[in-house]
Amino acid sequence: MISGILKTTAKFVVILIVVAAAIGFYLFYRAMPEYYGRVALPGLSAEARVWRDDYGVPHIFAANFDDAARALGYVHASERLYQMETLRRAGQGRLAEIAGPAYLDADRLVRVLGFYRLAETSFSALSPWAQARLQAYADGVNAFLATHRNALPPELMILGDTPEPWKPADSLAWGKAMSLELSGNYKIEALRARLLQKLPADQAAWLFPPPPPGSPVTIAPVAEDRHAALDDPLDRLNAPVRLRHGASNEWVVSGARSVTGKPILANDPHLGLSAPILWYLARIVTPEGSVKGATIPGTPIVLLGQNDRIAWGMTNADTDAQDLFVETIDPTDSSRYLTPDGPQPFVARDEVIHVKGEADVALHVRETRHGPVISDADPDLAALAGPGKAIALAYTGLSGQDTTAEGFMRLNVARDWDEFLAAMKLYQTPTQNVVYADVSGDIGFLSAGLVPLRKSGDGSEPADGASGANDWIGVVPFERWPQTHNPDAGFVFNANNAVVPPDQEPIFGRDWEEPFRARRIAELLAAPGPMSLDKSAAMQADQVSLAARDLLPFLARVAPADERQRQALTLLSHWDGAMDRDRPEPLIFEAFLAALQRDMLTEKTGLSFADKGQFDATALIALLRDHPAWCDAPGEPDPDCRAMLTRAFGEALALLVERDGADMSQWTWGREHVALLTHAVYSQIPLLAAVSDLSRPSGGDYYTLDRGGGGAAPADKPFARTQGGGFRGVYDLAEPDRSRFAIATGESGYIFSAHYRDLAALWFDMKSITLKGSEDDLKRAGAVTLTFTPQ
């Protein structure tokens, strides 16, 4: 009898599994995008065709760019709707509504900054031409939503989210959120202030050393009076996506230095890794012109790419576009704060944040003449401010008349240097370094975006808001943005390093990224022989860490305590600093560097230095070389930091033995340095985690051109790669069809699609594809076509 019951139960369980699998398969299958057939698309002026090549990249052939934007909106929504919805909610401050209280802090910050309100008003600042393009894109997205309400991505069903109709402001709000991610210098200001509460000013300054002498500076200075009277676009100011350290490489070489006789341009932005990756490749062909490259679902723009005449790339400028102002609350009336003209009322509003599974959260937002009171959304800043104070954020990204999106749209159709500059004049935020090349042979560089001018000070620390001494008096005018056109050197490059010298006026900032990647680019550009596409691709794949080379000599001070430490030091003494995934030396060094950063910076100060970068090797080297007294402990002098270095090295090896075993011959960098290409939702579901996971061992590190940063790595994967060049482009201006493109995953967001993963292997192997061909060429190559017809 018992056996019969067990058999019946087993059959029932099997039936449940089969039924569940069938339902799951149906839910995934019905949401898969259509790649061929005919679809009526409202608003089209003429038929448009989308040819998808072997990798699922859409080649959109349309009568004009507005029609192409409609088609792109539909295609984006069909492949990446979950991504679009989460990015839109990030810009609205509405993630907690579907994902729960874990996202409440992020929502609170975005609401305080008022991103969506600013996006709505910024739409009105755009020309009718740009408004029409954004509306056409939104119409395309909504056409997909209207016909697929019962076939939404399973992720949205799991979260219980039904997307609302898309609005042009949704595209602009994403730009605001990205601007904040790439403009985090206010956090460095706060760190300086906290250090000054703990250390004498001279010692606090040790932790912010300038770039070493001889470090690359992108362009020469332009001397002018920083206090000149200006037209001030900031008069209009109201004064995780996932990273502070968005980084990138870029270079452009003139035809005189290339094998083709025309410029070659290369660019690879370094942002957070995920599956699918942020980027989506697309090509648009119209009688008005063509453009191809990297788009971001949710926008109708090719952010990085090439059109018929020009190519461009971007790196984050790390310009100081944010200041913290410590406001004094009126002791007689807490609804007011002190100004040079007497007490003024806070501009206040109340908002409600809906939180999944919990009660709504009421939010009282205050704004001052400098900007929103950000300490109301950040407990750490509130603690830094102290009683009777509040900290407001002045930030060029808080304009309600932001024309950045139109700048990008006009960049997509620019045909020469003058049109490029005209497009970039509309650009506001985040500050970006833009390299340029065209088919006529011109090359150039522009550091684009609004940068404040101050009455006094350099914006490196929080300023007193009541005095007005450090108030902004305008922005640097466009004509004085750092730029160069056809430089005598025949090339220009940037890797988030200093754009101008430290004594340049006006002040563009001081917290540039460490110069190791820029130094490596300079070395490789100086190598014999002309530039080629293959050489640029090899540079993007370079895994030599100059930070490792600079730090290795200090290991001579380590006094090995046992045979394992002697063996490890011997390995490192013969190592060239190449972060090869198959070697043990990178793993040993990276563990040592992490331990040294923790012991010398975090432990000594009690503060996190994450906002300065993963390791802050520049500060470590400066302390070891110039200020060894920093290593002293109470009653334990360490005049040459030998004890500190030995301690960190011992801690590193102990961790590796715990994680990777005692046999050092089995240690490899790639085993620990896994590039995490995981799906935000499915990685949390056991049966789907393995299917959706595209992670693989990789090389490189935070300081290599093949960027392999590991900031915010999971606790159980401390050496994982969480950041990298998720898009890579190498552009040929002699024959644009030879330009190369790569993204870290496939095009599709659907994990059972062949195009979810088919570009990942190429990306890991540093290979690429081209985007080219007429409709007949694509047809002969086996591309499938989806035809959009006017409704």
N, C-alpha and C positions, 0 to 999 in steps of 0.2 A: 504493500500500500504506500509506504514511504517513498519507495523508488518511483512509483507511478506519479506521486505528487511532484517529486523532483523533476521527472521528465516533462510533466506538464508545465511546471514553472520555467524550466529551461527553454521549452518551446515558446512560451509566452515572452520571455526576455528576448529571445532571438527575433520574434516577430516585432517587438517594440523597437529593437535596434534597426531592423530592416526598414520599418515604417519611418523612424526618425531620420535615417540616412536618406530615404526617398524624399521626405519633406525638405530636408536640408539641401539635397541636390536640386530640387525644384526651385527653392528660394534663390539659390545662387544662379541657376541656369536662366531663370526668367528675367534676372536683372542684367544679364550679359548684354553689352552694346551690340547694335546691328552694324555690320561692316559693309553691307551691300543691300541694294534695293532702292526704293524711292520713298521719300518723305516730304510731305507738304510743309513748308516753312513760312509762316506769315511774315510779310514785310519784304521778302526778296524782290529785287527788281528784275531778276532773270535767273535761269537755272544755274545752280552751283553744284560742283562735283567734288567729292572728297575721295581721293585715291589713297589707300593704305598700302604701304610697301611691306616687305617681308618682316619688318620689325613693328608693324602697326603704326608707324609714323604717318599722320595725315598730311597729304599734299592737297591743299584746298585751291581749286580753280574757280574763280568767281568773276562776275562782271565788274566789281569794284570792291574797295576795301570795306565799305559798310556791309555789303552782302557777305564778304569773307568773315567779318566779325560775327554776324548772325550764325554762320556755319560753325565757326570756332566755339561760340558759346554752347551750341548744341553738342558738339563733339566733346568739349571739356566736361559738360555735365554727364554725358553718356559714359565717360571713362573714370572721372574723378569726383563724382558728386559728394561723396563722404568728405574728401579733402576740402572741397570748396565750402561745404557747410561748416566744418570746424574752423576754417580760416575766417569765414564770415562771422561766426559767433565770437571768435577771438577779438575781432575788430569792434564788435558790438558790446563786448563784456557780458556775454550770455552763455558761456561754456558750462557754468554750474547748473544751468537749467536742464541740461541733458546728461552731464557727467558727474554731478554731485558736488559735495562740499570741498573736495580736493582742489577744485578750480575757483573757489570763492575769492581767494586773495588776488588771483589774476584778473578776475572780473572786477573786483573792487578798484584795482589800479586803473584799468581801462575806463571805468565809469568816471572816476575822479578826473582823469585827463580829458574826458569828453570826446573821445575819438569819433564816435558815430555822428554826434551833432556837428562836429567840424567837417566830417565827410559830406554831410548833407549840404552845408553851406558852401563848401568848396565846389560842389557840382555847379552851382550857379556862377562861379567865377570862371568857368571854362567857356571857350568859344562855342557857338552853335555847332561848328564842325566837330569838335571833340565831344560835346554832349551827344550828338547823333551817333557817334561811334560807340560810346558807352551804352546808349540805349539799345542800339542794334545788338550788341553783345548780350545785354540783359534779355532782349526778346528771344534770342536763340536759346538761352538757358531756360527761359520760361516755356518755350515751345516743347522742350524735352520734358520738363516737369508736368506739363499739362497732359502729356500722352503716356506718362510712366508712373502715375500715382500708385498703381498697384504693382509696380516692378522696381521698387527702390532698392538701393544697395542694402545687403543684409546688415551691415554695420549700423545703419540708421534704424532698422527695425529692432536690433538688439538694444539700442539706446532709447528707443521710443520717440524718435524724432521724425517729424514730417516737415520737410523744408518749406519755408514760405516762398512766395514769388521773389525772384531776384530783382534788385533795384540797382541803378547805377552807383548809388552811394555805397552799396555792399562792396563793389570793386575798389572804391576809394578808401573805405575803412580798413581793408586789408593793408593797403599801403601805409596807413598810419601805424598799424600794429608792427609792420616790418621796420618802419622808421625807428620805433622805440627799441626794437631788438638790436638794431645796428647803431644806436646812439646812446650808449650807456655811460658816458663820462661823468654823469652826476654821481654814479656809484663810487667812482674813484675820488671825487671831491669828498664824499662822506667818509671814505676810508682814511683820507688824509686827516680829516677832522678827528676821527677816533684815535688815530695814532698820536696826534698832538695832545690828546688827553692823557696819554700814557707815557710819552717820551719827550725828551727835550727836542726842540725844533731841529737842531743839527742832526740828531740821530734819526728823527723821522725822515729828514731829507735823504739820508743814506739809502732808504728803501725805495726812492724814486730817482735813481741815477739817470742822467741824460744818456743818449746813445753814445757809445764809445767814439773817440775821434776817428774820422775816416769812414764812419757809417754812411751808407748811401742816402743822399737827399735827391728827391726826384727832379726838382727844377731849381734854378738860381733865383735869388731874391729879387723883388721889385720894391724899391724904397719909395714910400710915400707917407704922408701924414695920416696917422690912424684916426685922428679926431676931426677929419674933414666933415663938413655938413653934408648930409645925405638924405635922399628920399628913403623913407623907412617902411618897407613892406610889413615890418613887425608891428606897426600901428594897428594892424588888424588882428593881432594875437589876442586871445582871451587872457593875456597879461600885458609755442608755445603755440604754437609754435615755438623758440626755445633757447636762445643763446645771446650772451653779450659779445663773445669774441667771434663774430662773423669775420672771416678773413678771406683773402683772395690773392692770386698772382695775376699779373698782366704784363705783357711787353709788346712793343710794336717795333719792327725793324724796317728801315727804308729799303727801296729797291736797290740802292747802291751797295747794300750789304747783304742782299739775298740772292739765291741761285736763280730766281725767276725774273729778276730785274724789276719787280714790283714789291710793294710792302707785304710783309707777313705779320699777322697779329695773333696773339694767343691769350687766353683768359680761362681761369678756372676758379669760380667762387667757392669758398669753403663755408658751408653751413651744416646744420645738423643732419645726420644720416637717419633715414627711415625707409620703410617700404609701404607704399611707393615713395619715391624721392619727391621733393618739392617740385622739381622741374618737369616740364612736358615739352618735347620737341614738336615743332610744327613748321610747315612751309606754306606760304600763301603766294599765289600767282594771280595777278589781275592785269588788265590792260593799263592800269594806273602805275604798275610796278610790282615787284615781288619782294618778299622778305622771308627770312628763315632763321631758326635758332631756338632759343630757350624761352618758352612761355611759362607762366604760372597760372594754373586753373583758377578762375575767378576774375581774370583780367583779359582784355582783348589786345594785349601788348606783347611783342617780342622784346623782352627785357635785355637780352644779350644775343647779338647775332649779326646778320649781314643782309643788306638789300642789294639791288642791282649795282649800286655805285660805291657804297661805303660799308665798313665793318667797324664794330666797336666792342669794347669790353670794359668791365668795371671792377674796382676793388673798394672796400669800405675805407673811407678817408680817416676815420678816427679823429675827426675835427672836433674841437670843443664848441659844440652847439647847444650846450645845456649849462645852466648855473643854478645852484641852490641859494635861496635867500632865506635867512632866519628872520621871520617876522615876529615882532613883539606885540602880544595881545594887550589891548587897552585894559589896564588893571581895574578901571571903573566900569567897563562894559565889554563883556567877552564876545559880543557880536562885531567888535571893531578891532582894528590893528593900527599901529602907529606908522606914520609916514612923515616925510619932511614938511608936509603941509598940514600936519595935525592928524588926529584919528580919522580913519575912513572905515565905512562898513565893509565887511566881507560880502562879496556877491555870492549868494547861497542858493542852492536848490536841493531838493530831496528826490532820491531815486529808490527804486525797489529792485532787489536782485532775487530772482526766483532760484531756488536751490532744490534739485531733485531729491526727493525723499526727506526733505527737512522744511522747516518753516521759512517763509520769505525773510530776507534780511533788508532792513531799512538802512539807507546810506545818506548821510548829510554831507553834501559837497560844498566846500568853501573855496573861493578864488580871491586872490589879491591882485594888485596892480602888476605884480611880477608874473603871476600865473597861478595854477591850481595848488591848493595846499596838499602836497603829496604825502606829508607825514600823517594825514588822516587815513591813508591807505597802506602805510608802511610802519609797523610798530618799531622797527629798528631806528628809523628816522625820527619817530616821535620821541624815543628815548634819547637820541642824540640832541634833539632840540631842547628838551628839559621843560620844567614847569613855566607856564606863562609865555611859551614860545610856540611857533608853528613854522614848518619849513615849506616854502613854496618853490615850485619848479618853473624857471624861465627856459623855454625850449623852442627853437625855431620850427619844430615839427607840430606846433600847436596853432598853426594858422588856420583860420576859417576861410581863407581865400587861397588855398594851396593848388597851384597849377602844375604840379609835378607830373600827373598822369598825361596832361596834354604835351608836356615836354617829351615824354617817352613816345607818344603817338607821332609827333612831328619828327623825332629822331628816326623812327621806322621808315620815313619817306624822304629823309634828307639826302641830298645828292652831292654835296661838297662841304668844304670846311665852313664856309659862311652859313650855309643852312644848318649845319651841325651846331654852330654857336647860337644861331637864332632859336633852335629847339631847346638847347640847354639853358638859355636865358630864362625859360619858364620853369626850370627845375628848382625845387626848394629843399626837399628832404627825403631820405637821409643823405648826408654829404657823401659823395662818391667820387673816386678818381677814375676818370674816363679816358681810355686810350682810343685813338682814332686812326683809320687808314682809308684811303680811297683808291679807285682804279686809275686815277690820274697820277698817282705816286706820292701824294701828300700823306704825311703822318702828323700826329699831334697828341696833346694831352691837355685835359682840363680837370681841375679839382672843383666839382660842381656842388652847389647847395648853399643855403643861407648860413652865414657865420656872423655872430654878433660883434658889435663894437661896444666897448665899455668906457664909462667915464674914467675909471682907474682900475687897476688890478688886472690879473690875467685869467680869472675864473677858475683857478686851480683849487680853491677852497670855498666852503660856504661863506657867503657875505652877509653883513648886517643889512636887513631890508629897511629898517627905519631911517637910516641916515641918508640913503640915496647915493652914497659915494661910489658904489659899484654898479649903478643902474646901467642898463643898456641905452645907448644913444642912437642906435641904428644898426644897419647890417653892412658888411663889406659889399660895395657895389660890384656888379658883374664884371666890369672892366678890370677889377683888381683880383678876381679869382685866379689862383695860380694856374698858369697855362703856358704852353709852348707849341709852336707850329714849325714843322720841318727843322728840328734842332740840328746843329752842326755835327753832333755826335752820330747822327744817323739812326738813333734808337732812343726810346724812352721806356722806363719800366717802373712798376710799383708793386710792393708786397706789403701794403699797409704800413710801410715805413714813413719817416718824416717826408712831407711834401716840400717844405721850405725849411731853411736854417732856423735854429732856435732863437736868433735875435731878429728874425723877420718881423716887420711891422706892416700891416696889422697882425695881431696874434691869431694864428689858426689853431693852436693847441700845443700841448707838450706831451700828451700821453699816447704817442704813436706805438704801434706794436713793435716788439723787439726786432732788431734789424737782421737776424740770422738768415731769413729767406731772401731778403733783398741782397745781402752780401753774396749769397750763392748764385742768384740770378746774374749779378754783376760779373762773377767769376766765369760763368758759363757763356755769357755774351762776349766776354773778352777772349774766349778760346779761338784758336785759328780756324779759318774757313768761314764761308758765307752761311747765312741762316737759310734753313729749309724747313718744310713742313715736318719732316722726320726729326730734325734737330729740336724744333719747338716741342714736339710730342715727347721726345726723350727728356727734355727739361721738365715738363710737367710730371714725368714719371720718376724724377730724381729723388733718391732717398738718403742723401748725405746730410747729416745733421751737423752744422757748424757749431751749434751749441754744445754738442757732445765733444767735438774737437777742442773747443775752448775750455771745457771743464775737465777733460781727462788728465791734464798735467797736475791738477790738484790732488789726484788720487795717489801721487807719489808720496804724499804726506801720511797716507793711511798706514798704520802699523798692524799688519795682519795678525789675528789672534789664533788662527788655526790653519790647517792645510786647505780647507775649502776656500777661505778668504785669499790665501796665497794663489790658489789655482785661478780664482776669478780675476784677481789683479793681473796675473800673467796673461790671461785672455784679453783683457782690456788694453794691456800695454802694446799689443800687436794689432789692435783694431783700428780701422780707418774712419769710424763714425758713420758707416752706412747702415741704415736701419733695415736690414734684410730680414724678412719674416722667417727664414730658415736657420738663422744663427742665434746663439745664446747671448752674445755680447750686448745686443740692443736691449734684451730683457734685463740683464744685470744692471746695465747703465740706467735704464728707465726706473727700475726699482730704487736704485741709489738716489737718483735725482728727486724722486717723489719723497723719499725719506729725508733728504737734505732740506727740501723746501718745507716740509712739515716741522723739522727740528729747528731750523734757523729762522723761519718766519712765523708760522702759525703758533708754535709752542712758545717762542720767545715773546710774542706780542699778545697772544690770546685772541687774535683776530684772524678771520678768513681773508686770504688774498686771492680768492677765486676770480674776482672782478679784474685783476691784473693779468690774468692768464693762467694756464694750467700749472706752470712751474716758476715763472719769473726768473729764468736763468740769468738774465742781465743783472738783476739785483743781487743774486747769490754770488756771481763772479765779482761784482764790485765790492761786496762785503768781504769776501775771502782775500781779495787782492789789496784793497785800500783801507779796510776797517776791521782787521782781524780781532780787535778787542770786542767786537760784537759777539764773538763766540764764547767769551768768558762766562762762567757760571759763578754764583756767589761762593766765594772761598775757593774757587777752582779756576785759576787763570789758564787760558788756552791761547797763548800768544800767536800761534801760527794756525789755529783752528784744527790742529791735528786730532784732538780728542773729538771734536764735533764731526769731522769727516769720518773718523774711524767708527764712531757710534752709528752714523747714518748708514755706512757700508755694512756693518754687522746686522742692523735692522733689516736692510734690504735683502740680504742673503737668507736670513731667518724666515722672512716672509716667503721667499721663493722655494725654500725647502718644504715649508708647510703646504704650499699650493702645488708645486711641481715635482716634489720628491727630492731625495738626496743626491741622485745621479745627475750631475751637471751636464753630462753629455747628452741627456735627453731634453734639456731645456731649449726651447726655441721661442723667438719673439712672436711668431705668428700664432702659436698655440694660445697665448694670452691676449695678443693684440688682434682680436676678432672685430672686424667691421660690422657693427650692429645695424643690419637692415631688417628691422622687425616692424610688424604691423601694430599700430597703436591699440586696436581692439582685439584682433585675433591672437596676438601674442599672449593674451590673458585667458584664452580658451584652449585647454589641453589638446583636444582633437584637431584644432586648426592651427596651433602654434607652429608645429613642424612644417605644415604645408605652406604657410605664409612667410616663414623665416628664410631670408636670402643671405644671412650672415655667412662670412667666410674669413679665414685667417688673412691678414694683410701686413704689409710693411709700412715704412714711414713713421713719422711721429709728429708732434706738435710743431717742430722746428724745421721740417723738411718741405721741399717744394711739393712733393706728393703728401699733402697735409694729412696727418693721421692723429689729430687731437683726440684726447679722451676726457675732456671736461664733463662733469656730471655723469660719470660712468656709474653703473649699478654697483652697489656695495659688494656683491658676490663676483663682480668682474672688474676689478680695479684698473686693469690695463686695457680694457676694451676701447675700441675706436668708435667714438660717437660723432665724429666730425670729419669732413673731407670735401674734396672737390666733386660734389654730386653732379655737376655739369662741367664738361670740358669742351672748349671750342678752339680750333686752330684754323685761321682764315687766310685763304689764298686770294690776294687781290689781282693776280695775273689771270687766274682761271677759277672763278668762284665755285664752279662745280666740284673742285677738288677740296674745298673746305671740309673739315672733319668735325664730327659732333659725337658726344657720348653722354649718357646719364647713368646713374648708378643702379637703376632697376629697369623694368620695362615701362612702357607707356601707360598700361592699364592699371587701375586700382582693384580689379577683380582677381582674386587670388587663383581662380581656376582658369583664367585666361592665359593663353600661350604668351601673350604680351605683357604679363605681369612680371616676368623674370628674364625675358630673352635678351635684354641688353646688359644684364648684370655681369655675365661671364666676360663680355668684352670690356666692361669697365674695370673689373678686377685685373685683367690682363693688359690694361692701358691701351686698348684698341678702340676703334671708332668706326663711324659710318659716315657716308655722304648723303646729302639731301638734294636730289637733282632729278632731271628728266621731264620731258614733255608728257602729255597724257598718253600719247601713243607709246612712248618709251616705257612708261609705267605699266601700261596694259600688256605689252610684250613681255615684261618681266614678271607678270603674274599678279600684279596688284589688283585688289578688289575695290569696287567703287560704290559709294553711297551717294545717290543723286538727290539734291534738295530742289524742290520745285516751288514756284511762287503759289501762294494760296489765294 
